[in-house]
Amino acid sequence: MGTPDPNEAASAAEPQQLTSDRAIKRAQIYIKSAEKLMIELANARRITMQLAQSYKQKLYWLSLTVVADGHIN
């Protein structure tokens, strides 16, 4: 156990480009899963329905951004 490498930490924090259709599809699957999780949490009364809808809307826009950025790059 040594000290963490600052260069490694910096590269881990940088966003990764989605350069393949497979990577874009994987990101979409994770986003869809997060959307479903928000609704499940709201139904279980762990978060409010308004908060779940807000997160779901943000995830929807994230999904659109991922696809658009993936096709631009």
C-alpha positions, -999 to 999 in steps of 0.1 A, spaced: 0 0 0 18 31 -13 7 66 -18 -18 71 -46 -4 83 -79 -18 118 -86 -16 112 -124 -37 81 -121 -63 98 -99 -65 127 -124 -70 104 -154 -97 84 -135 -116 117 -128 -116 127 -164 -147 117 -184 -141 89 -209 -152 94 -245 -177 69 -258 -161 60 -291 -180 28 -300 -217 19 -304 -212 -8 -278 -199 18 -252 -229 41 -260 -253 12 -256 -237 2 -223 -241 37 -210 -277 38 -221 -284 5 -202 -269 19 -170 -289 51 -174 -321 31 -179 -314 10 -148 -309 42 -128 -342 56 -140 -360 24 -129 -342 25 -96 -355 60 -90 -390 49 -95 -385 19 -73 -371 41 -45 -401 64 -48 -426 35 -47 -408 22 -16 -411 58 -1 -373 60 2 -374 93 -18 -403 115 -29 -420 109 -62 -412 145 -72 -375 138 -65 -376 106 -85 -393 123 -114 -366 151 -113 -338 125 -113 -355 106 -141 -357 137 -162 -321 145 -156 -311 109 -165 -332 112 -197 -313 143 -208 -280 125 -199 -290 97 -221 -296 120 -250 -263 138 -244 -244 105 -243 -259 94 -276 -253 128 -293 -218 131 -280 -210 96 -290 -221 102 -326 -203 135 -328 -170 121 -316 
